[in-house]
Amino acid sequence: MAQLRREHPEIRRIIWFGSWVRGIPAPGSDVDLCLVVSHMNKPRRERSVDYLPVGFPVGVDLFVYTEQEFERLAQDTPSWFAAIQAGREL
C-alpha cells in the first residue's frame, strides 16, 4: 500500500472490506478495496484501472470514489456505505 500511496498522492483513504476482512473468505473470494481520492477527472467506471495491482495473488474488486462521492454514499446507498465502513483502514 505504501507504493500505491507514493505513486498516487491523491489517495486519501484505503479501506479493505468484505469477506477477507471478516475472516470468512470462500474459495475464489476476491479482495474488496475502496480508495477515496481527493479528485478524479475520469468517470467512476474507468477509474480502477489506474490503481489495480499487478501480479496480485487473488482477484481484486476496486472501487474508487472522490471524497465528495464517498460522503454521498451514506445518503444514496447506506447499506453499501456501511459495508465499506465496516472494513479496515490501511
PyMOL Python script that loads the backbone (N, CA, C, O; Angstrom):
from pymol import cmd

cmd.read_pdbstr("""\
ATOM      1  N   MET A   1       0.817  -1.191   0.000  1.00  0.00           N
ATOM      2  CA  MET A   1       0.000   0.000   0.000  1.00  0.00           C
ATOM      3  C   MET A   1       0.869   1.266   0.000  1.00  0.00           C
ATOM      4  O   MET A   1       0.469   2.306  -0.524  1.00  0.00           O
ATOM      5  N   ALA A   2       2.044   1.160   0.587  1.00  0.00           N
ATOM      6  CA  ALA A   2       2.927   2.331   0.627  1.00  0.00           C
ATOM      7  C   ALA A   2       3.309   2.760  -0.786  1.00  0.00           C
ATOM      8  O   ALA A   2       3.344   3.955  -1.082  1.00  0.00           O
ATOM      9  N   GLN A   3       3.595   1.802  -1.654  1.00  0.00           N
ATOM     10  CA  GLN A   3       3.954   2.133  -3.030  1.00  0.00           C
ATOM     11  C   GLN A   3       2.777   2.772  -3.759  1.00  0.00           C
ATOM     12  O   GLN A   3       2.955   3.733  -4.508  1.00  0.00           O
ATOM     13  N   LEU A   4       1.591   2.246  -3.544  1.00  0.00           N
ATOM     14  CA  LEU A   4       0.392   2.808  -4.161  1.00  0.00           C
ATOM     15  C   LEU A   4       0.212   4.262  -3.735  1.00  0.00           C
ATOM     16  O   LEU A   4      -0.099   5.123  -4.558  1.00  0.00           O
ATOM     17  N   ARG A   5       0.406   4.526  -2.456  1.00  0.00           N
ATOM     18  CA  ARG A   5       0.276   5.907  -1.955  1.00  0.00           C
ATOM     19  C   ARG A   5       1.365   6.817  -2.524  1.00  0.00           C
ATOM     20  O   ARG A   5       1.105   7.982  -2.828  1.00  0.00           O
ATOM     21  N   ARG A   6       2.575   6.291  -2.667  1.00  0.00           N
ATOM     22  CA  ARG A   6       3.664   7.107  -3.244  1.00  0.00           C
ATOM     23  C   ARG A   6       3.372   7.466  -4.693  1.00  0.00           C
ATOM     24  O   ARG A   6       3.600   8.598  -5.120  1.00  0.00           O
ATOM     25  N   GLU A   7       2.866   6.494  -5.444  1.00  0.00           N
ATOM     26  CA  GLU A   7       2.595   6.711  -6.867  1.00  0.00           C
ATOM     27  C   GLU A   7       1.335   7.542  -7.110  1.00  0.00           C
ATOM     28  O   GLU A   7       1.167   8.124  -8.181  1.00  0.00           O
ATOM     29  N   HIS A   8       0.456   7.592  -6.116  1.00  0.00           N
ATOM     30  CA  HIS A   8      -0.829   8.287  -6.273  1.00  0.00           C
ATOM     31  C   HIS A   8      -1.108   9.149  -5.039  1.00  0.00           C
ATOM     32  O   HIS A   8      -1.867   8.742  -4.160  1.00  0.00           O
ATOM     33  N   PRO A   9      -0.504  10.328  -4.971  1.00  0.00           N
ATOM     34  CA  PRO A   9      -0.691  11.177  -3.788  1.00  0.00           C
ATOM     35  C   PRO A   9      -2.118  11.677  -3.605  1.00  0.00           C
ATOM     36  O   PRO A   9      -2.445  12.234  -2.556  1.00  0.00           O
ATOM     37  N   GLU A  10      -2.967  11.490  -4.600  1.00  0.00           N
ATOM     38  CA  GLU A  10      -4.367  11.908  -4.470  1.00  0.00           C
ATOM     39  C   GLU A  10      -5.168  10.968  -3.565  1.00  0.00           C
ATOM     40  O   GLU A  10      -6.283  11.306  -3.167  1.00  0.00           O
ATOM     41  N   ILE A  11      -4.620   9.798  -3.234  1.00  0.00           N
ATOM     42  CA  ILE A  11      -5.327   8.851  -2.372  1.00  0.00           C
ATOM     43  C   ILE A  11      -5.366   9.394  -0.952  1.00  0.00           C
ATOM     44  O   ILE A  11      -4.331   9.713  -0.366  1.00  0.00           O
ATOM     45  N   ARG A  12      -6.573   9.495  -0.407  1.00  0.00           N
ATOM     46  CA  ARG A  12      -6.776   9.966   0.967  1.00  0.00           C
ATOM     47  C   ARG A  12      -7.027   8.813   1.927  1.00  0.00           C
ATOM     48  O   ARG A  12      -6.598   8.851   3.080  1.00  0.00           O
ATOM     49  N   ARG A  13      -7.731   7.779   1.443  1.00  0.00           N
ATOM     50  CA  ARG A  13      -8.051   6.628   2.291  1.00  0.00           C
ATOM     51  C   ARG A  13      -8.002   5.353   1.455  1.00  0.00           C
ATOM     52  O   ARG A  13      -8.330   5.359   0.268  1.00  0.00           O
ATOM     53  N   ILE A  14      -7.588   4.263   2.091  1.00  0.00           N
ATOM     54  CA  ILE A  14      -7.671   2.933   1.509  1.00  0.00           C
ATOM     55  C   ILE A  14      -8.403   2.078   2.536  1.00  0.00           C
ATOM     56  O   ILE A  14      -7.965   1.944   3.678  1.00  0.00           O
ATOM     57  N   ILE A  15      -9.526   1.502   2.110  1.00  0.00           N
ATOM     58  CA  ILE A  15     -10.339   0.697   3.025  1.00  0.00           C
ATOM     59  C   ILE A  15     -10.460  -0.710   2.443  1.00  0.00           C
ATOM     60  O   ILE A  15     -10.928  -0.894   1.319  1.00  0.00           O
ATOM     61  N   TRP A  16     -10.035  -1.687   3.222  1.00  0.00           N
ATOM     62  CA  TRP A  16     -10.140  -3.095   2.855  1.00  0.00           C
ATOM     63  C   TRP A  16     -11.395  -3.632   3.529  1.00  0.00           C
ATOM     64  O   TRP A  16     -11.515  -3.562   4.752  1.00  0.00           O
ATOM     65  N   PHE A  17     -12.325  -4.164   2.755  1.00  0.00           N
ATOM     66  CA  PHE A  17     -13.596  -4.619   3.318  1.00  0.00           C
ATOM     67  C   PHE A  17     -14.020  -5.928   2.666  1.00  0.00           C
ATOM     68  O   PHE A  17     -13.376  -6.400   1.729  1.00  0.00           O
ATOM     69  N   GLY A  18     -15.081  -6.498   3.153  1.00  0.00           N
ATOM     70  CA  GLY A  18     -15.610  -7.714   2.557  1.00  0.00           C
ATOM     71  C   GLY A  18     -15.220  -8.968   3.318  1.00  0.00           C
ATOM     72  O   GLY A  18     -14.811  -8.908   4.477  1.00  0.00           O
ATOM     73  N   SER A  19     -15.353 -10.111   2.644  1.00  0.00           N
ATOM     74  CA  SER A  19     -15.205 -11.413   3.305  1.00  0.00           C
ATOM     75  C   SER A  19     -13.809 -11.657   3.862  1.00  0.00           C
ATOM     76  O   SER A  19     -13.677 -12.291   4.910  1.00  0.00           O
ATOM     77  N   TRP A  20     -12.769 -11.177   3.198  1.00  0.00           N
ATOM     78  CA  TRP A  20     -11.410 -11.394   3.719  1.00  0.00           C
ATOM     79  C   TRP A  20     -11.220 -10.688   5.054  1.00  0.00           C
ATOM     80  O   TRP A  20     -10.616 -11.249   5.968  1.00  0.00           O
ATOM     81  N   VAL A  21     -11.720  -9.488   5.174  1.00  0.00           N
ATOM     82  CA  VAL A  21     -11.580  -8.735   6.432  1.00  0.00           C
ATOM     83  C   VAL A  21     -12.424  -9.375   7.524  1.00  0.00           C
ATOM     84  O   VAL A  21     -12.009  -9.423   8.682  1.00  0.00           O
ATOM     85  N   ARG A  22     -13.587  -9.859   7.169  1.00  0.00           N
ATOM     86  CA  ARG A  22     -14.459 -10.503   8.153  1.00  0.00           C
ATOM     87  C   ARG A  22     -13.967 -11.894   8.535  1.00  0.00           C
ATOM     88  O   ARG A  22     -14.499 -12.507   9.461  1.00  0.00           O
ATOM     89  N   GLY A  23     -12.950 -12.401   7.823  1.00  0.00           N
ATOM     90  CA  GLY A  23     -12.389 -13.709   8.145  1.00  0.00           C
ATOM     91  C   GLY A  23     -13.199 -14.874   7.615  1.00  0.00           C
ATOM     92  O   GLY A  23     -13.109 -15.986   8.134  1.00  0.00           O
ATOM     93  N   ILE A  24     -14.003 -14.619   6.566  1.00  0.00           N
ATOM     94  CA  ILE A  24     -14.842 -15.685   6.011  1.00  0.00           C
ATOM     95  C   ILE A  24     -14.720 -15.787   4.489  1.00  0.00           C
ATOM     96  O   ILE A  24     -15.730 -15.918   3.797  1.00  0.00           O
ATOM     97  N   PRO A  25     -13.492 -15.729   3.961  1.00  0.00           N
ATOM     98  CA  PRO A  25     -13.383 -15.859   2.507  1.00  0.00           C
ATOM     99  C   PRO A  25     -13.717 -17.287   2.069  1.00  0.00           C
ATOM    100  O   PRO A  25     -13.400 -18.255   2.761  1.00  0.00           O
ATOM    101  N   ALA A  26     -14.348 -17.393   0.936  1.00  0.00           N
ATOM    102  CA  ALA A  26     -14.653 -18.692   0.334  1.00  0.00           C
ATOM    103  C   ALA A  26     -13.662 -18.930  -0.802  1.00  0.00           C
ATOM    104  O   ALA A  26     -13.014 -17.989  -1.261  1.00  0.00           O
ATOM    105  N   PRO A  27     -13.536 -20.168  -1.258  1.00  0.00           N
ATOM    106  CA  PRO A  27     -12.679 -20.388  -2.428  1.00  0.00           C
ATOM    107  C   PRO A  27     -13.106 -19.465  -3.570  1.00  0.00           C
ATOM    108  O   PRO A  27     -14.286 -19.393  -3.915  1.00  0.00           O
ATOM    109  N   GLY A  28     -12.161 -18.783  -4.134  1.00  0.00           N
ATOM    110  CA  GLY A  28     -12.450 -17.848  -5.221  1.00  0.00           C
ATOM    111  C   GLY A  28     -12.823 -16.449  -4.781  1.00  0.00           C
ATOM    112  O   GLY A  28     -13.091 -15.588  -5.619  1.00  0.00           O
ATOM    113  N   SER A  29     -12.845 -16.205  -3.464  1.00  0.00           N
ATOM    114  CA  SER A  29     -13.174 -14.851  -2.984  1.00  0.00           C
ATOM    115  C   SER A  29     -12.118 -13.862  -3.445  1.00  0.00           C
ATOM    116  O   SER A  29     -10.926 -14.167  -3.455  1.00  0.00           O
ATOM    117  N   ASP A  30     -12.565 -12.686  -3.821  1.00  0.00           N
ATOM    118  CA  ASP A  30     -11.633 -11.636  -4.204  1.00  0.00           C
ATOM    119  C   ASP A  30     -11.432 -10.686  -3.025  1.00  0.00           C
ATOM    120  O   ASP A  30     -12.126 -10.771  -2.011  1.00  0.00           O
ATOM    121  N   VAL A  31     -10.486  -9.798  -3.179  1.00  0.00           N
ATOM    122  CA  VAL A  31     -10.214  -8.761  -2.180  1.00  0.00           C
ATOM    123  C   VAL A  31     -11.001  -7.522  -2.586  1.00  0.00           C
ATOM    124  O   VAL A  31     -10.949  -7.096  -3.739  1.00  0.00           O
ATOM    125  N   ASP A  32     -11.727  -6.950  -1.636  1.00  0.00           N
ATOM    126  CA  ASP A  32     -12.510  -5.743  -1.900  1.00  0.00           C
ATOM    127  C   ASP A  32     -11.789  -4.546  -1.306  1.00  0.00           C
ATOM    128  O   ASP A  32     -11.528  -4.504  -0.103  1.00  0.00           O
ATOM    129  N   LEU A  33     -11.469  -3.582  -2.143  1.00  0.00           N
ATOM    130  CA  LEU A  33     -10.797  -2.367  -1.707  1.00  0.00           C
ATOM    131  C   LEU A  33     -11.572  -1.146  -2.170  1.00  0.00           C
ATOM    132  O   LEU A  33     -12.101  -1.106  -3.281  1.00  0.00           O
ATOM    133  N   CYS A  34     -11.626  -0.159  -1.300  1.00  0.00           N
ATOM    134  CA  CYS A  34     -12.206   1.138  -1.644  1.00  0.00           C
ATOM    135  C   CYS A  34     -11.113   2.184  -1.503  1.00  0.00           C
ATOM    136  O   CYS A  34     -10.464   2.280  -0.461  1.00  0.00           O
ATOM    137  N   LEU A  35     -10.917   2.956  -2.540  1.00  0.00           N
ATOM    138  CA  LEU A  35      -9.991   4.086  -2.485  1.00  0.00           C
ATOM    139  C   LEU A  35     -10.810   5.358  -2.491  1.00  0.00           C
ATOM    140  O   LEU A  35     -11.726   5.520  -3.296  1.00  0.00           O
ATOM    141  N   VAL A  36     -10.470   6.260  -1.585  1.00  0.00           N
ATOM    142  CA  VAL A  36     -11.079   7.580  -1.568  1.00  0.00           C
ATOM    143  C   VAL A  36      -9.986   8.551  -1.990  1.00  0.00           C
ATOM    144  O   VAL A  36      -8.938   8.642  -1.351  1.00  0.00           O
ATOM    145  N   VAL A  37     -10.245   9.271  -3.066  1.00  0.00           N
ATOM    146  CA  VAL A  37      -9.244  10.177  -3.631  1.00  0.00           C
ATOM    147  C   VAL A  37      -9.713  11.624  -3.540  1.00  0.00           C
ATOM    148  O   VAL A  37     -10.909  11.904  -3.460  1.00  0.00           O
ATOM    149  N   SER A  38      -8.758  12.523  -3.553  1.00  0.00           N
ATOM    150  CA  SER A  38      -9.094  13.946  -3.441  1.00  0.00           C
ATOM    151  C   SER A  38      -9.804  14.466  -4.687  1.00  0.00           C
ATOM    152  O   SER A  38     -10.692  15.314  -4.594  1.00  0.00           O
ATOM    153  N   HIS A  39      -9.413  13.962  -5.836  1.00  0.00           N
ATOM    154  CA  HIS A  39     -10.005  14.441  -7.093  1.00  0.00           C
ATOM    155  C   HIS A  39      -9.861  13.354  -8.154  1.00  0.00           C
ATOM    156  O   HIS A  39      -9.023  12.460  -8.037  1.00  0.00           O
ATOM    157  N   MET A  40     -10.690  13.446  -9.187  1.00  0.00           N
ATOM    158  CA  MET A  40     -10.630  12.494 -10.278  1.00  0.00           C
ATOM    159  C   MET A  40     -11.366  13.095 -11.457  1.00  0.00           C
ATOM    160  O   MET A  40     -12.465  13.630 -11.312  1.00  0.00           O
ATOM    161  N   ASN A  41     -10.748  13.002 -12.632  1.00  0.00           N
ATOM    162  CA  ASN A  41     -11.369  13.536 -13.841  1.00  0.00           C
ATOM    163  C   ASN A  41     -12.071  12.470 -14.674  1.00  0.00           C
ATOM    164  O   ASN A  41     -12.809  12.798 -15.603  1.00  0.00           O
ATOM    165  N   LYS A  42     -11.848  11.201 -14.350  1.00  0.00           N
ATOM    166  CA  LYS A  42     -12.447  10.105 -15.118  1.00  0.00           C
ATOM    167  C   LYS A  42     -13.803   9.716 -14.533  1.00  0.00           C
ATOM    168  O   LYS A  42     -14.049   9.902 -13.341  1.00  0.00           O
ATOM    169  N   PRO A  43     -14.681   9.172 -15.380  1.00  0.00           N
ATOM    170  CA  PRO A  43     -15.937   8.607 -14.861  1.00  0.00           C
ATOM    171  C   PRO A  43     -15.614   7.441 -13.912  1.00  0.00           C
ATOM    172  O   PRO A  43     -14.580   6.790 -14.059  1.00  0.00           O
ATOM    173  N   ARG A  44     -16.480   7.187 -12.962  1.00  0.00           N
ATOM    174  CA  ARG A  44     -16.232   6.180 -11.930  1.00  0.00           C
ATOM    175  C   ARG A  44     -15.895   4.808 -12.519  1.00  0.00           C
ATOM    176  O   ARG A  44     -14.999   4.138 -12.006  1.00  0.00           O
ATOM    177  N   ARG A  45     -16.566   4.377 -13.557  1.00  0.00           N
ATOM    178  CA  ARG A  45     -16.342   3.038 -14.106  1.00  0.00           C
ATOM    179  C   ARG A  45     -14.980   2.890 -14.795  1.00  0.00           C
ATOM    180  O   ARG A  45     -14.557   1.768 -15.075  1.00  0.00           O
ATOM    181  N   GLU A  46     -14.296   3.988 -15.070  1.00  0.00           N
ATOM    182  CA  GLU A  46     -12.989   3.942 -15.751  1.00  0.00           C
ATOM    183  C   GLU A  46     -11.809   4.165 -14.800  1.00  0.00           C
ATOM    184  O   GLU A  46     -10.663   4.164 -15.250  1.00  0.00           O
ATOM    185  N   ARG A  47     -12.047   4.353 -13.532  1.00  0.00           N
ATOM    186  CA  ARG A  47     -11.002   4.761 -12.597  1.00  0.00           C
ATOM    187  C   ARG A  47     -10.105   3.637 -12.098  1.00  0.00           C
ATOM    188  O   ARG A  47      -8.895   3.822 -11.964  1.00  0.00           O
ATOM    189  N   SER A  48     -10.682   2.485 -11.825  1.00  0.00           N
ATOM    190  CA  SER A  48      -9.928   1.450 -11.117  1.00  0.00           C
ATOM    191  C   SER A  48      -8.702   0.970 -11.875  1.00  0.00           C
ATOM    192  O   SER A  48      -7.727   0.548 -11.252  1.00  0.00           O
ATOM    193  N   VAL A  49      -8.724   1.021 -13.186  1.00  0.00           N
ATOM    194  CA  VAL A  49      -7.586   0.538 -13.973  1.00  0.00           C
ATOM    195  C   VAL A  49      -6.290   1.271 -13.598  1.00  0.00           C
ATOM    196  O   VAL A  49      -5.208   0.693 -13.707  1.00  0.00           O
ATOM    197  N   ASP A  50      -6.380   2.510 -13.168  1.00  0.00           N
ATOM    198  CA  ASP A  50      -5.191   3.277 -12.798  1.00  0.00           C
ATOM    199  C   ASP A  50      -4.565   2.805 -11.484  1.00  0.00           C
ATOM    200  O   ASP A  50      -3.415   3.134 -11.194  1.00  0.00           O
ATOM    201  N   TYR A  51      -5.306   2.045 -10.699  1.00  0.00           N
ATOM    202  CA  TYR A  51      -4.858   1.678  -9.362  1.00  0.00           C
ATOM    203  C   TYR A  51      -4.702   0.176  -9.135  1.00  0.00           C
ATOM    204  O   TYR A  51      -4.179  -0.230  -8.098  1.00  0.00           O
ATOM    205  N   LEU A  52      -5.134  -0.644 -10.064  1.00  0.00           N
ATOM    206  CA  LEU A  52      -5.094  -2.091  -9.857  1.00  0.00           C
ATOM    207  C   LEU A  52      -3.661  -2.594  -9.705  1.00  0.00           C
ATOM    208  O   LEU A  52      -2.781  -2.208 -10.474  1.00  0.00           O
ATOM    209  N   PRO A  53      -3.425  -3.458  -8.711  1.00  0.00           N
ATOM    210  CA  PRO A  53      -2.081  -4.005  -8.525  1.00  0.00           C
ATOM    211  C   PRO A  53      -1.767  -5.042  -9.604  1.00  0.00           C
ATOM    212  O   PRO A  53      -2.658  -5.748 -10.075  1.00  0.00           O
ATOM    213  N   VAL A  54      -0.514  -5.124  -9.982  1.00  0.00           N
ATOM    214  CA  VAL A  54      -0.058  -6.106 -10.966  1.00  0.00           C
ATOM    215  C   VAL A  54       0.457  -7.327 -10.211  1.00  0.00           C
ATOM    216  O   VAL A  54       1.218  -7.193  -9.252  1.00  0.00           O
ATOM    217  N   GLY A  55       0.050  -8.500 -10.635  1.00  0.00           N
ATOM    218  CA  GLY A  55       0.551  -9.730 -10.046  1.00  0.00           C
ATOM    219  C   GLY A  55      -0.008 -10.060  -8.677  1.00  0.00           C
ATOM    220  O   GLY A  55       0.604 -10.829  -7.936  1.00  0.00           O
ATOM    221  N   PHE A  56      -1.150  -9.501  -8.325  1.00  0.00           N
ATOM    222  CA  PHE A  56      -1.764  -9.792  -7.027  1.00  0.00           C
ATOM    223  C   PHE A  56      -2.250 -11.236  -7.050  1.00  0.00           C
ATOM    224  O   PHE A  56      -2.800 -11.671  -8.062  1.00  0.00           O
ATOM    225  N   PRO A  57      -2.065 -12.005  -5.957  1.00  0.00           N
ATOM    226  CA  PRO A  57      -2.349 -13.449  -5.995  1.00  0.00           C
ATOM    227  C   PRO A  57      -3.831 -13.832  -6.062  1.00  0.00           C
ATOM    228  O   PRO A  57      -4.144 -14.984  -6.362  1.00  0.00           O
ATOM    229  N   VAL A  58      -4.739 -12.908  -5.794  1.00  0.00           N
ATOM    230  CA  VAL A  58      -6.177 -13.176  -5.925  1.00  0.00           C
ATOM    231  C   VAL A  58      -6.812 -12.012  -6.659  1.00  0.00           C
ATOM    232  O   VAL A  58      -6.181 -10.972  -6.844  1.00  0.00           O
ATOM    233  N   GLY A  59      -8.058 -12.182  -7.081  1.00  0.00           N
ATOM    234  CA  GLY A  59      -8.761 -11.105  -7.759  1.00  0.00           C
ATOM    235  C   GLY A  59      -9.014  -9.927  -6.827  1.00  0.00           C
ATOM    236  O   GLY A  59      -9.113 -10.089  -5.611  1.00  0.00           O
ATOM    237  N   VAL A  60      -9.116  -8.754  -7.409  1.00  0.00           N
ATOM    238  CA  VAL A  60      -9.357  -7.534  -6.643  1.00  0.00           C
ATOM    239  C   VAL A  60     -10.556  -6.802  -7.227  1.00  0.00           C
ATOM    240  O   VAL A  60     -10.608  -6.535  -8.428  1.00  0.00           O
ATOM    241  N   ASP A  61     -11.523  -6.478  -6.365  1.00  0.00           N
ATOM    242  CA  ASP A  61     -12.601  -5.564  -6.742  1.00  0.00           C
ATOM    243  C   ASP A  61     -12.227  -4.215  -6.146  1.00  0.00           C
ATOM    244  O   ASP A  61     -12.125  -4.069  -4.928  1.00  0.00           O
ATOM    245  N   LEU A  62     -12.029  -3.249  -7.001  1.00  0.00           N
ATOM    246  CA  LEU A  62     -11.538  -1.940  -6.577  1.00  0.00           C
ATOM    247  C   LEU A  62     -12.580  -0.881  -6.898  1.00  0.00           C
ATOM    248  O   LEU A  62     -13.036  -0.762  -8.035  1.00  0.00           O
ATOM    249  N   PHE A  63     -12.948  -0.118  -5.880  1.00  0.00           N
ATOM    250  CA  PHE A  63     -13.941   0.940  -6.010  1.00  0.00           C
ATOM    251  C   PHE A  63     -13.262   2.257  -5.676  1.00  0.00           C
ATOM    252  O   PHE A  63     -12.701   2.414  -4.592  1.00  0.00           O
ATOM    253  N   VAL A  64     -13.310   3.200  -6.603  1.00  0.00           N
ATOM    254  CA  VAL A  64     -12.622   4.479  -6.431  1.00  0.00           C
ATOM    255  C   VAL A  64     -13.657   5.597  -6.402  1.00  0.00           C
ATOM    256  O   VAL A  64     -14.416   5.788  -7.352  1.00  0.00           O
ATOM    257  N   TYR A  65     -13.671   6.334  -5.286  1.00  0.00           N
ATOM    258  CA  TYR A  65     -14.599   7.451  -5.100  1.00  0.00           C
ATOM    259  C   TYR A  65     -13.822   8.704  -4.740  1.00  0.00           C
ATOM    260  O   TYR A  65     -12.794   8.638  -4.065  1.00  0.00           O
ATOM    261  N   THR A  66     -14.318   9.844  -5.195  1.00  0.00           N
ATOM    262  CA  THR A  66     -13.767  11.101  -4.679  1.00  0.00           C
ATOM    263  C   THR A  66     -14.289  11.269  -3.249  1.00  0.00           C
ATOM    264  O   THR A  66     -15.215  10.571  -2.836  1.00  0.00           O
ATOM    265  N   GLU A  67     -13.706  12.175  -2.516  1.00  0.00           N
ATOM    266  CA  GLU A  67     -14.147  12.419  -1.140  1.00  0.00           C
ATOM    267  C   GLU A  67     -15.628  12.806  -1.106  1.00  0.00           C
ATOM    268  O   GLU A  67     -16.369  12.345  -0.238  1.00  0.00           O
ATOM    269  N   GLN A  68     -16.056  13.643  -2.037  1.00  0.00           N
ATOM    270  CA  GLN A  68     -17.447  14.076  -2.073  1.00  0.00           C
ATOM    271  C   GLN A  68     -18.384  12.908  -2.406  1.00  0.00           C
ATOM    272  O   GLN A  68     -19.441  12.760  -1.792  1.00  0.00           O
ATOM    273  N   GLU A  69     -17.992  12.087  -3.375  1.00  0.00           N
ATOM    274  CA  GLU A  69     -18.813  10.924  -3.734  1.00  0.00           C
ATOM    275  C   GLU A  69     -18.928   9.958  -2.558  1.00  0.00           C
ATOM    276  O   GLU A  69     -20.001   9.412  -2.302  1.00  0.00           O
ATOM    277  N   PHE A  70     -17.829   9.749  -1.850  1.00  0.00           N
ATOM    278  CA  PHE A  70     -17.840   8.827  -0.719  1.00  0.00           C
ATOM    279  C   PHE A  70     -18.770   9.330   0.380  1.00  0.00           C
ATOM    280  O   PHE A  70     -19.508   8.542   0.972  1.00  0.00           O
ATOM    281  N   GLU A  71     -18.742  10.624   0.659  1.00  0.00           N
ATOM    282  CA  GLU A  71     -19.642  11.188   1.660  1.00  0.00           C
ATOM    283  C   GLU A  71     -21.110  11.007   1.256  1.00  0.00           C
ATOM    284  O   GLU A  71     -21.961  10.754   2.108  1.00  0.00           O
ATOM    285  N   ARG A  72     -21.404  11.134  -0.031  1.00  0.00           N
ATOM    286  CA  ARG A  72     -22.776  10.976  -0.522  1.00  0.00           C
ATOM    287  C   ARG A  72     -23.282   9.544  -0.432  1.00  0.00           C
ATOM    288  O   ARG A  72     -24.491   9.317  -0.391  1.00  0.00           O
ATOM    289  N   LEU A  73     -22.360   8.566  -0.401  1.00  0.00           N
ATOM    290  CA  LEU A  73     -22.782   7.169  -0.304  1.00  0.00           C
ATOM    291  C   LEU A  73     -23.642   6.927   0.934  1.00  0.00           C
ATOM    292  O   LEU A  73     -24.577   6.127   0.901  1.00  0.00           O
ATOM    293  N   ALA A  74     -23.320   7.622   2.022  1.00  0.00           N
ATOM    294  CA  ALA A  74     -24.078   7.434   3.273  1.00  0.00           C
ATOM    295  C   ALA A  74     -25.560   7.733   3.061  1.00  0.00           C
ATOM    296  O   ALA A  74     -26.411   7.092   3.677  1.00  0.00           O
ATOM    297  N   GLN A  75     -25.873   8.685   2.209  1.00  0.00           N
ATOM    298  CA  GLN A  75     -27.258   9.044   1.929  1.00  0.00           C
ATOM    299  C   GLN A  75     -27.841   8.231   0.773  1.00  0.00           C
ATOM    300  O   GLN A  75     -28.979   7.767   0.839  1.00  0.00           O
ATOM    301  N   ASP A  76     -27.046   8.066  -0.287  1.00  0.00           N
ATOM    302  CA  ASP A  76     -27.541   7.435  -1.511  1.00  0.00           C
ATOM    303  C   ASP A  76     -27.662   5.918  -1.401  1.00  0.00           C
ATOM    304  O   ASP A  76     -28.645   5.342  -1.869  1.00  0.00           O
ATOM    305  N   THR A  77     -26.684   5.271  -0.795  1.00  0.00           N
ATOM    306  CA  THR A  77     -26.680   3.808  -0.653  1.00  0.00           C
ATOM    307  C   THR A  77     -26.123   3.446   0.729  1.00  0.00           C
ATOM    308  O   THR A  77     -24.989   2.982   0.846  1.00  0.00           O
ATOM    309  N   PRO A  78     -26.933   3.662   1.774  1.00  0.00           N
ATOM    310  CA  PRO A  78     -26.437   3.479   3.140  1.00  0.00           C
ATOM    311  C   PRO A  78     -25.924   2.081   3.450  1.00  0.00           C
ATOM    312  O   PRO A  78     -24.982   1.946   4.231  1.00  0.00           O
ATOM    313  N   SER A  79     -26.502   1.039   2.873  1.00  0.00           N
ATOM    314  CA  SER A  79     -26.017  -0.314   3.173  1.00  0.00           C
ATOM    315  C   SER A  79     -24.638  -0.553   2.553  1.00  0.00           C
ATOM    316  O   SER A  79     -23.791  -1.207   3.161  1.00  0.00           O
ATOM    317  N   TRP A  80     -24.411  -0.030   1.355  1.00  0.00           N
ATOM    318  CA  TRP A  80     -23.101  -0.144   0.708  1.00  0.00           C
ATOM    319  C   TRP A  80     -22.066   0.660   1.498  1.00  0.00           C
ATOM    320  O   TRP A  80     -20.953   0.188   1.729  1.00  0.00           O
ATOM    321  N   PHE A  81     -22.429   1.855   1.905  1.00  0.00           N
ATOM    322  CA  PHE A  81     -21.547   2.697   2.717  1.00  0.00           C
ATOM    323  C   PHE A  81     -21.186   1.972   4.017  1.00  0.00           C
ATOM    324  O   PHE A  81     -20.023   1.969   4.422  1.00  0.00           O
ATOM    325  N   ALA A  82     -22.172   1.362   4.670  1.00  0.00           N
ATOM    326  CA  ALA A  82     -21.927   0.637   5.923  1.00  0.00           C
ATOM    327  C   ALA A  82     -21.003  -0.547   5.704  1.00  0.00           C
ATOM    328  O   ALA A  82     -20.145  -0.822   6.543  1.00  0.00           O
ATOM    329  N   ALA A  83     -21.165  -1.256   4.589  1.00  0.00           N
ATOM    330  CA  ALA A  83     -20.292  -2.405   4.290  1.00  0.00           C
ATOM    331  C   ALA A  83     -18.841  -1.957   4.149  1.00  0.00           C
ATOM    332  O   ALA A  83     -17.928  -2.617   4.646  1.00  0.00           O
ATOM    333  N   ILE A  84     -18.639  -0.839   3.474  1.00  0.00           N
ATOM    334  CA  ILE A  84     -17.280  -0.317   3.312  1.00  0.00           C
ATOM    335  C   ILE A  84     -16.737   0.171   4.651  1.00  0.00           C
ATOM    336  O   ILE A  84     -15.604  -0.142   5.014  1.00  0.00           O
ATOM    337  N   GLN A  85     -17.529   0.923   5.373  1.00  0.00           N
ATOM    338  CA  GLN A  85     -17.094   1.483   6.662  1.00  0.00           C
ATOM    339  C   GLN A  85     -16.791   0.393   7.698  1.00  0.00           C
ATOM    340  O   GLN A  85     -16.031   0.627   8.638  1.00  0.00           O
ATOM    341  N   ALA A  86     -17.382  -0.795   7.529  1.00  0.00           N
ATOM    342  CA  ALA A  86     -17.112  -1.896   8.450  1.00  0.00           C
ATOM    343  C   ALA A  86     -15.748  -2.523   8.203  1.00  0.00           C
ATOM    344  O   ALA A  86     -15.301  -3.377   8.969  1.00  0.00           O
ATOM    345  N   GLY A  87     -15.092  -2.097   7.133  1.00  0.00           N
ATOM    346  CA  GLY A  87     -13.790  -2.645   6.776  1.00  0.00           C
ATOM    347  C   GLY A  87     -12.666  -2.087   7.637  1.00  0.00           C
ATOM    348  O   GLY A  87     -12.890  -1.465   8.675  1.00  0.00           O
ATOM    349  N   ARG A  88     -11.472  -2.330   7.175  1.00  0.00           N
ATOM    350  CA  ARG A  88     -10.262  -1.928   7.888  1.00  0.00           C
ATOM    351  C   ARG A  88      -9.503  -0.878   7.068  1.00  0.00           C
ATOM    352  O   ARG A  88      -9.196  -1.096   5.896  1.00  0.00           O
ATOM    353  N   GLU A  89      -9.214   0.234   7.686  1.00  0.00           N
ATOM    354  CA  GLU A  89      -8.454   1.294   7.026  1.00  0.00           C
ATOM    355  C   GLU A  89      -6.983   0.888   6.972  1.00  0.00           C
ATOM    356  O   GLU A  89      -6.397   0.490   7.979  1.00  0.00           O
ATOM    357  N   LEU A  90      -6.406   0.993   5.794  1.00  0.00           N
ATOM    358  CA  LEU A  90      -4.996   0.638   5.616  1.00  0.00           C
ATOM    359  C   LEU A  90      -4.135   1.884   5.507  1.00  0.00           C
ATOM    360  O   LEU A  90      -2.918   1.782   5.354  1.00  0.00           O
TER     361      LEU A  90
END
""", "prot")
cmd.dss("prot")
cmd.show_as("cartoon", "prot")
cmd.util.cbc("prot")
cmd.orient("prot")
